[in-house]
Amino acid sequence: MKRALLCAILLFMPVRSAAPSQAQRLAAGPRLAENARVRTALDWLERNFSWINDTQVRLTEIPAPPFQEEARAAAVSQVLAEAGLEVQTDKVGNVIGELRGANENEVVLLSAHLDTVFPAGTNVKVHRDGSRMTAPGISDNGTGLAALVAIARAIQSAHLRPVRTILFAGNVGEEGEGNLRGMRELVDTYRSKLKAAVVLDGSGTDHVTTKALASRRLEATITGPGGHSWSDFGMPNPIDALIRGSVRFINTKVPSGPRTTFNIGQIEGGTSVNSVPYEAKIKVDIRSENEEELARLESALRESIAAGVRDEMAPPRDRSKGNLEWKVDLLGSRPGGELSNDAPLLAALRAADDVIGNQSRLERSSTDANIPLSQGIDAISIGAGGMGGGAHSLQEWYDTTGREAGLKRALLTVLGIAGIAEEKGR
C-alpha cells in the first residue's frame, strides 16, 4: 500500500526540466576561454601590462574632484576613441564608448567611476616603487578606469563582435554628494535596452557585490544672529547647539542586525575665534541593510538637532538679538536592491572565476550598482584585480600583483553576458 502511494505521489509531482537555464547557457555555451578571438583578447591584456599600469598612473594624476571630472573624462574619452569605439559625452558628463553588437536592441554596460573624494588642490602625483603605486585615488578608482579602457582595447584588438552591444562608460558622481548621478543618467537613458551592468570599482578579485546597501546623506544646519564673543556673550550659539545635538545623535543605538551605521563626516561653521558664529553645519552618512532603520536614524538626527537647539536656548537669553533656526536637508539617497542568485550575470561571473581559478564571496555594499539593482536590472560591482588599501586617504595605495587575474575575470564576465557573435562565413 505504501509503495503504491509513493508511486502515485511521484507520478503526479511536477517534473523539472532538464534543459539548462538561460544563465547556464550563457555561462557555458562554447567555452569562452577556448574561443580563438577571446584568447587573443586575453593575450592582449598580458602583453600590454606596462601600458595598463602607465595608463592608470596618467589617469590618476588628472584631478577629478566631486563635480569636476571634466579633465579626466576627456582623457578617458581619448583612450576609448583610440580603441576604435564610437565615443560620446552625455549631458551630465559621462563618457560612453559604444561597441555595437549583432543585437543593438540589447545592451551590456561596463562602467568605472571617474570622480574621487579629494577636493581641488590635492596632490595626486603617483609615487611608484616596484609593483606598488601610492597616490590619492590610485585604487579608487584609478584601478577601475585602467581596467575599463584596457578591456575595451583588448576586445577591439581581437576583433571580437558581441551579440549584445557593450557600452564602456566612465561615469561621474559616484563619490560623496554625487548621489550616483552619472549611473542614474545611464540607466535612465538605456533602461529599455539595458540587460546587465558590470561596475569596476577598486581592486581585488575576492568579492562580488550583488546586494545594494541603502544609504542617505544628510546635512544639518543651525543658524543664528551671530555677534562678538565678549559683548554678545550669552547669545545663542549655533556651534554650541550643533555640538549638543551631535552628542545626542552619536549616542543613538543601532542594531547589530540588520547592520546599520552612521558617520558624521564633515563639520563646519564660524568665521573667527572671537566671534559668535551665525551658522554651523554637519554632514552625516547613514547606511543600513533595512530601509526602516534608515528612516529611524534620519528621524533620530532631526530630533537630536531640535533638542540641541532647545538646550542651547534654555538658559535666559536676550531674545531681542534673535533665536536659532535649524533644518536637516537630504543631500542624497542611494536605494537598495539585490541580484537573484540564479541571474545570468552571476553565472557569467562564476564561469569567469572558474577559468582563472578564483573564488569570490558575495557582498553587500554601496556602489554604482545600486541604481540598476534598485530598478530590477541585473548588476554587480567587482574589483579590477591587484591589491589596494587606504581608500579615501592621502596614503591610498595599489599593488599590481594579481592584476592580470582581475582583468581577465572582468573581460570574461562581460563577454559571458554579452555573448559572442558568430563569425561571418562560418
C-alpha positions as CSV (number, residue, x, y, z in Angstrom):
1,M,0.0,0.0,0.0
2,K,2.8,2.4,1.0
3,R,4.7,1.6,-2.2
4,A,1.6,2.3,-4.3
5,L,1.0,5.6,-2.6
6,L,4.6,6.7,-3.1
7,C,4.4,5.8,-6.8
8,A,1.2,7.8,-7.1
9,I,2.8,10.8,-5.5
10,L,5.9,10.6,-7.7
11,L,3.6,10.2,-10.8
12,F,1.7,13.5,-10.1
13,M,4.7,15.6,-8.9
14,P,5.7,18.3,-11.3
15,V,8.7,17.3,-13.4
16,R,11.6,19.8,-13.5
17,S,13.0,20.4,-16.9
18,A,16.5,19.0,-17.5
19,A,17.1,21.8,-20.1
20,P,19.8,24.3,-19.0
21,S,18.6,27.6,-17.8
22,Q,19.4,30.8,-19.6
23,A,22.2,31.5,-17.1
24,Q,23.7,28.1,-17.7
25,R,23.5,28.6,-21.5
26,L,25.2,32.0,-21.4
27,A,27.9,30.9,-19.0
28,A,28.6,27.5,-20.6
29,G,27.9,27.6,-24.3
30,P,31.1,27.3,-26.3
31,R,33.6,27.9,-23.5
32,L,34.7,31.5,-23.8
33,A,38.3,30.9,-22.9
34,E,38.6,28.4,-25.7
35,N,37.4,30.8,-28.3
36,A,40.3,31.9,-30.5
37,R,39.4,35.6,-30.5
38,V,38.8,35.6,-26.8
39,R,42.2,34.0,-26.3
40,T,43.6,36.8,-28.4
41,A,41.9,39.4,-26.2
42,L,43.3,37.7,-23.0
43,D,46.7,37.6,-24.5
44,W,46.5,41.3,-25.3
45,L,46.0,42.0,-21.6
46,E,49.1,40.0,-20.7
47,R,51.3,41.6,-23.4
48,N,50.2,45.2,-22.5
49,F,50.6,45.0,-18.7
50,S,53.0,48.0,-18.7
51,W,50.7,50.1,-20.9
52,I,47.8,49.4,-18.5
53,N,49.9,50.4,-15.4
54,D,51.1,53.6,-17.2
55,T,47.5,54.5,-18.2
56,Q,46.4,54.1,-14.6
57,V,49.1,56.5,-13.4
58,R,48.3,59.0,-16.2
59,L,44.5,59.0,-15.4
60,T,45.1,59.1,-11.6
61,E,47.3,62.2,-12.0
62,I,44.4,64.1,-13.6
63,P,42.4,65.6,-10.7
64,A,38.8,64.7,-10.6
65,P,37.2,66.3,-7.5
66,P,33.5,65.9,-7.0
67,F,31.6,67.7,-9.7
68,Q,34.8,68.5,-11.5
69,E,35.5,65.3,-13.6
70,E,35.8,67.0,-17.0
71,A,39.6,66.8,-17.5
72,R,39.8,63.2,-16.6
73,A,36.7,62.4,-18.6
74,A,38.4,64.0,-21.7
75,A,41.4,61.7,-21.2
76,V,39.3,58.6,-20.9
77,S,37.3,59.7,-24.0
78,Q,40.5,60.0,-26.0
79,V,41.7,56.5,-24.9
80,L,38.3,54.9,-25.8
81,A,38.3,56.6,-29.2
82,E,41.9,55.4,-29.9
83,A,40.5,51.9,-29.2
84,G,38.1,52.4,-32.2
85,L,34.9,52.9,-30.2
86,E,32.2,55.4,-31.1
87,V,32.5,57.9,-28.1
88,Q,30.1,60.5,-26.8
89,T,29.8,62.6,-23.7
90,D,26.2,62.8,-22.3
91,K,24.6,65.8,-20.6
92,V,25.8,65.0,-17.1
93,G,29.4,64.3,-18.1
94,N,29.5,60.5,-18.6
95,V,31.9,59.4,-21.3
96,I,30.4,56.5,-23.3
97,G,32.2,54.3,-25.8
98,E,30.0,52.0,-27.8
99,L,30.9,48.7,-29.3
100,R,27.9,47.7,-31.4
101,G,26.7,44.1,-31.2
102,A,24.8,41.9,-33.5
103,N,21.7,42.8,-31.5
104,E,21.6,46.6,-31.0
105,N,18.4,46.4,-29.0
106,E,20.1,44.8,-26.0
107,V,22.9,46.5,-24.1
108,V,25.5,45.4,-21.5
109,L,27.1,48.2,-19.5
110,L,30.7,48.1,-18.3
111,S,31.5,51.2,-16.1
112,A,34.0,52.7,-13.8
113,H,33.5,56.0,-12.0
114,L,35.7,59.0,-12.8
115,D,35.4,61.0,-9.6
116,T,37.4,60.9,-6.4
117,V,36.6,62.1,-2.9
118,F,39.5,64.5,-2.8
119,P,39.0,68.3,-3.2
120,A,40.6,70.5,-5.7
121,G,44.2,71.2,-5.0
122,T,45.0,67.7,-3.6
123,N,48.4,66.5,-4.7
124,V,47.6,63.4,-6.8
125,K,51.1,62.8,-8.1
126,V,51.7,59.0,-8.2
127,H,54.8,57.6,-6.4
128,R,56.0,54.2,-7.9
129,D,58.0,51.7,-6.0
130,G,58.3,48.4,-7.9
131,S,54.8,47.0,-8.2
132,R,53.4,49.4,-5.7
133,M,51.8,52.8,-6.5
134,T,50.8,55.4,-4.0
135,A,48.5,58.4,-4.6
136,P,45.1,59.7,-3.6
137,G,42.6,57.8,-5.9
138,I,45.2,55.4,-7.3
139,S,43.0,52.4,-6.4
140,D,39.6,54.0,-6.1
141,N,39.1,54.4,-8.9
142,G,42.3,54.6,-11.0
143,T,42.3,50.8,-11.0
144,G,38.7,50.6,-12.4
145,L,39.4,53.2,-15.1
146,A,42.6,51.5,-16.2
147,A,40.7,48.2,-16.5
148,L,37.8,49.8,-18.4
149,V,40.0,51.2,-21.2
150,A,42.2,48.1,-21.2
151,I,39.3,45.7,-21.7
152,A,37.9,48.0,-24.5
153,R,41.3,47.8,-26.3
154,A,41.7,44.1,-25.8
155,I,38.2,43.3,-27.3
156,Q,38.8,45.7,-30.2
157,S,42.3,44.4,-30.9
158,A,40.9,40.8,-31.0
159,H,38.2,42.0,-33.5
160,L,35.5,40.5,-31.2
161,R,31.9,41.3,-32.0
162,P,29.5,40.7,-29.2
163,V,25.9,39.6,-29.5
164,R,24.7,42.4,-27.3
165,T,26.1,45.9,-27.7
166,I,28.6,46.8,-25.0
167,L,28.9,50.3,-23.5
168,F,32.2,51.3,-21.9
169,A,31.3,54.2,-19.6
170,G,33.5,56.4,-17.4
171,N,30.7,57.8,-15.2
172,V,30.6,60.8,-12.9
173,G,29.1,61.3,-9.5
174,E,29.8,58.1,-7.6
175,E,31.6,59.6,-4.6
176,G,30.3,61.8,-1.8
177,E,27.4,64.1,-2.8
178,G,27.5,63.0,-6.4
179,N,24.4,60.8,-5.5
180,L,25.2,58.4,-8.3
181,R,24.0,61.0,-10.8
182,G,26.1,59.5,-13.6
183,M,24.8,56.0,-13.2
184,R,21.2,57.3,-12.8
185,E,21.6,59.1,-16.2
186,L,23.0,55.9,-17.8
187,V,20.1,53.8,-16.5
188,D,17.5,56.3,-17.5
189,T,18.9,56.6,-21.0
190,Y,19.3,52.9,-21.8
191,R,16.7,51.4,-19.5
192,S,14.6,49.7,-22.2
193,K,17.7,48.1,-23.7
194,L,19.9,47.5,-20.6
195,K,20.2,43.8,-19.7
196,A,23.1,43.9,-17.3
197,A,25.7,46.2,-15.7
198,V,29.2,45.4,-14.5
199,V,30.7,48.1,-12.3
200,L,34.5,48.2,-11.9
201,D,35.3,49.8,-8.6
202,G,38.7,49.5,-6.9
203,S,41.0,46.5,-6.6
204,G,40.8,42.7,-5.8
205,T,39.1,39.6,-7.0
206,D,37.9,38.2,-3.7
207,H,34.4,39.6,-3.8
208,V,31.4,40.4,-5.9
209,T,28.8,43.0,-4.8
210,T,25.4,41.6,-5.6
211,K,23.4,43.4,-2.8
212,A,23.0,47.2,-2.8
213,L,23.4,48.8,0.6
214,A,20.9,51.6,1.0
215,S,22.2,54.9,2.3
216,R,21.3,58.5,2.9
217,R,23.5,61.6,3.1
218,L,22.1,64.5,5.3
219,E,23.2,68.0,6.2
220,A,22.0,69.6,9.4
221,T,22.3,73.4,9.6
222,I,21.7,75.7,12.6
223,T,21.7,79.5,12.1
224,G,21.6,82.4,14.5
225,P,22.2,86.2,14.7
226,G,25.9,85.9,15.3
227,G,27.9,88.5,17.3
228,H,31.0,89.4,19.3
229,S,32.5,86.8,21.8
230,W,32.8,89.5,24.5
231,S,30.0,92.0,24.1
232,D,27.4,89.4,22.9
233,F,28.3,86.7,25.4
234,G,25.2,84.7,26.2
235,M,23.8,85.0,22.7
236,P,22.6,81.5,21.4
237,N,25.5,79.9,19.6
238,P,24.9,77.7,16.6
239,I,28.0,75.7,17.1
240,D,27.1,75.1,20.8
241,A,23.7,73.9,19.7
242,L,25.2,71.7,17.0
243,I,27.5,70.1,19.5
244,R,24.7,69.4,21.9
245,G,22.6,67.8,19.1
246,S,25.5,65.8,17.7
247,V,26.3,64.3,21.1
248,R,22.7,63.2,21.4
249,F,22.8,61.7,17.9
250,I,26.1,59.7,18.3
251,N,24.5,58.0,21.3
252,T,21.7,56.6,19.2
253,K,21.6,52.9,19.5
254,V,21.8,50.8,16.3
255,P,21.1,47.1,15.9
256,S,23.8,44.6,15.0
257,G,21.3,43.1,12.7
258,P,20.2,44.4,10.2
259,R,23.7,46.0,10.1
260,T,23.2,49.8,10.4
261,T,25.9,52.5,10.6
262,F,26.2,56.3,10.8
263,N,29.1,58.7,10.4
264,I,29.5,62.5,11.0
265,G,31.9,63.1,8.2
266,Q,32.1,66.9,8.0
267,I,31.6,69.8,10.4
268,E,31.9,73.5,9.6
269,G,31.0,76.9,10.9
270,G,32.2,80.1,12.3
271,T,34.3,83.0,11.0
272,S,36.8,83.7,13.7
273,V,37.7,82.5,17.2
274,N,36.4,85.7,18.8
275,S,33.0,85.7,17.0
276,V,29.7,84.1,17.9
277,P,29.0,82.2,14.7
278,Y,25.9,82.8,12.6
279,E,25.9,79.3,11.1
280,A,27.1,75.8,11.8
281,K,26.7,72.6,9.8
282,I,27.4,68.9,9.9
283,K,27.1,66.3,7.1
284,V,26.0,62.8,8.1
285,D,26.1,59.5,6.3
286,I,23.7,56.8,7.4
287,R,23.6,53.2,6.0
288,S,21.5,50.1,6.7
289,E,20.5,46.8,5.3
290,N,17.0,47.8,6.2
291,E,15.0,50.8,4.9
292,E,13.1,51.1,8.2
293,E,16.3,51.6,10.1
294,L,17.4,54.3,7.7
295,A,14.2,56.2,8.4
296,R,14.6,55.7,12.1
297,L,18.2,57.1,12.0
298,E,17.1,60.1,9.9
299,S,14.3,60.8,12.5
300,A,16.9,60.5,15.3
301,L,19.1,63.0,13.6
302,R,16.3,65.5,13.2
303,E,15.1,65.0,16.8
304,S,18.7,65.4,18.1
305,I,19.3,68.7,16.3
306,A,16.0,70.0,17.5
307,A,16.9,69.0,21.1
308,G,20.3,70.6,20.7
309,V,18.7,73.9,19.7
310,R,16.2,73.7,22.6
311,D,19.0,73.1,25.1
312,E,21.0,76.0,23.8
313,M,18.0,78.3,24.1
314,A,17.0,77.1,27.5
315,P,19.1,79.5,29.6
316,P,17.8,83.1,29.9
317,R,18.6,84.8,26.6
318,D,18.2,88.3,25.2
319,R,15.6,87.3,22.6
320,S,15.8,90.8,21.0
321,K,19.0,89.6,19.4
322,G,17.3,86.7,17.7
323,N,16.8,83.0,18.0
324,L,18.3,79.9,16.5
325,E,16.8,78.2,13.4
326,W,17.6,74.7,12.2
327,K,16.9,72.4,9.3
328,V,18.0,69.0,8.0
329,D,18.4,68.6,4.3
330,L,18.6,65.3,2.3
331,L,21.8,65.6,0.1
332,G,21.4,62.2,-1.5
333,S,19.8,58.8,-1.3
334,R,21.1,55.5,-2.6
335,P,18.4,52.9,-3.0
336,G,18.8,49.2,-2.1
337,G,18.3,46.1,-4.3
338,E,19.6,42.6,-4.8
339,L,20.7,40.4,-7.6
340,S,19.0,37.0,-7.9
341,N,21.2,34.0,-7.1
342,D,20.2,32.4,-10.4
343,A,20.8,35.6,-12.5
344,P,22.6,35.0,-15.8
345,L,25.1,37.8,-14.9
346,L,26.1,36.0,-11.7
347,A,26.5,32.8,-13.7
348,A,28.8,34.6,-16.1
349,L,30.9,35.9,-13.2
350,R,31.1,32.4,-11.6
351,A,32.2,31.0,-15.0
352,A,34.9,33.6,-15.2
353,D,36.1,32.8,-11.7
354,D,36.3,29.1,-12.7
355,V,38.5,30.0,-15.7
356,I,41.1,31.9,-13.6
357,G,40.8,29.6,-10.6
358,N,39.3,32.2,-8.3
359,Q,36.7,32.1,-5.6
360,S,34.8,35.2,-4.7
361,R,32.3,35.9,-1.9
362,L,29.0,37.7,-2.3
363,E,28.9,41.1,-0.6
364,R,26.5,44.0,0.2
365,S,27.9,47.4,-0.5
366,S,27.0,50.9,-1.7
367,T,28.2,51.3,-5.3
368,D,27.0,52.5,-8.7
369,A,25.3,49.1,-9.0
370,N,22.7,50.3,-6.5
371,I,20.8,52.1,-9.3
372,P,20.3,49.3,-11.8
373,L,19.7,46.8,-8.9
374,S,17.0,49.0,-7.4
375,Q,15.2,49.0,-10.8
376,G,15.3,45.3,-11.3
377,I,18.2,45.3,-13.8
378,D,20.9,42.7,-13.2
379,A,24.1,44.4,-11.9
380,I,27.3,43.6,-10.0
381,S,30.3,45.6,-8.8
382,I,33.7,43.9,-8.8
383,G,37.3,44.9,-8.2
384,A,39.6,45.1,-11.2
385,G,42.4,42.9,-9.7
386,G,45.6,43.6,-7.8
387,M,45.7,44.8,-4.2
388,G,44.8,48.1,-2.7
389,G,44.4,49.9,0.6
390,G,44.0,53.3,2.3
391,A,41.0,54.2,0.2
392,H,39.8,57.8,0.5
393,S,43.1,58.7,2.3
394,L,46.2,60.6,1.2
395,Q,48.1,57.4,1.7
396,E,46.0,55.3,-0.7
397,W,48.0,52.6,-2.5
398,Y,47.7,50.0,-5.2
399,D,49.9,46.9,-5.9
400,T,49.7,45.5,-9.4
401,T,50.4,41.9,-8.1
402,G,47.4,39.9,-9.3
403,R,46.1,42.5,-11.7
404,E,46.0,40.1,-14.7
405,A,43.5,37.8,-13.0
406,G,41.2,40.7,-12.3
407,L,41.4,42.0,-15.9
408,K,40.7,38.5,-17.3
409,R,37.8,38.0,-14.8
410,A,36.2,41.3,-15.8
411,L,36.6,40.6,-19.6
412,L,35.2,37.1,-19.4
413,T,32.3,38.2,-17.3
414,V,31.3,41.0,-19.8
415,L,31.7,38.6,-22.8
416,G,29.9,35.9,-20.9
417,I,26.8,38.1,-20.5
418,A,27.1,39.9,-23.8
419,G,27.8,36.8,-25.9
420,I,30.0,36.5,-28.9
421,A,28.5,36.7,-32.4
422,E,29.4,34.1,-34.9
423,E,32.0,35.0,-37.4
424,K,30.7,35.5,-40.9
425,G,31.3,32.7,-43.3
426,R,31.2,30.1,-40.6
